[in-house]
Amino acid sequence: NTIDLVAASIPFTYMSAVERGKIVDECYRNLVANGSLIIFNQYTPLMYRLVKNVFGSADLFFELRNIPPCFIIHAKK
């Protein structure tokens, strides 16, 4: 595994739960130890629980300075 960081702004709300799960699983599988996943420009915290379950922990932020405001999720392998 040689990926240090995955940054995603995918519109996850348009995907099925299975598709979302596959993406997060693949990110986890391909990241190096201590690699990070950052999901940004999300307008719901939809992905937080999934990312937290796969990675073991995750941070959820709400950015008011973005137009429109959005959620940011960060998880470290």
N, C-alpha and C positions, 0 to 999 in steps of 0.2 A: 504494500500500500504506500502510495507516494503523495496523496492529497492532504494538504495541510488545512485547507479551508474551503468550505462550500458556502457560497452566498447565493440565496435564492429569493426571488420576488415573484414566484409563480402564483397565479390565481388559484390557490388550492380549493376554494369554495366551489369551483366548477368541476372538480374531480370526485370520483367515488372514494369511499373510505379505503377500499382495497388499493387503489392507485396511490393515494396519499401515503399509506403504510409502506408500499413498495419503495417509494422515493426515499422516505426517511430511513428505512432499513438499508438501502443501497448506500446512502450517505454514510451511515454508521460503519458499514462493512468496509468501505473504501478509504475512510480517513485513517491517517497515521495516529499513533498514540498521542494524546493531547491535541489532536486536530479539532477544529471547530465547525459547527454548522450555525449559520446566521440566516434567519428568515426575516425579511423586512418588507415594509409596505403592505402589511396585512391589516385589514380593517375589522377583523374579528380575531379573537384569541383561539380560533379553531384548532390550530396545529400545536398549541402548547402542551396539552395532555399527551398527545401522541409522541411528540419529541421527548418529553420528560420520561415517558414509559420506556422508550427505546434507549435513550442515553443515560437513564438513571437519575438525572437531574437536568434542569434547564432554568434559565432566567427569562422573565417576561418583563418587557419595558413598554411604556406607552409614550410615544413622542408627540407632544402637542405642537412642536414647531414645524412638523411636516404639514403640507397642505394636500389633502386633508390629513388630520392626525391619524397615526397608525400604530400598530403593535409591532414590536421587534422581539424575536425569540433568539436566544443564544444558548447553545449547548456545547459542551466539551466532552470529547471521548475519553 
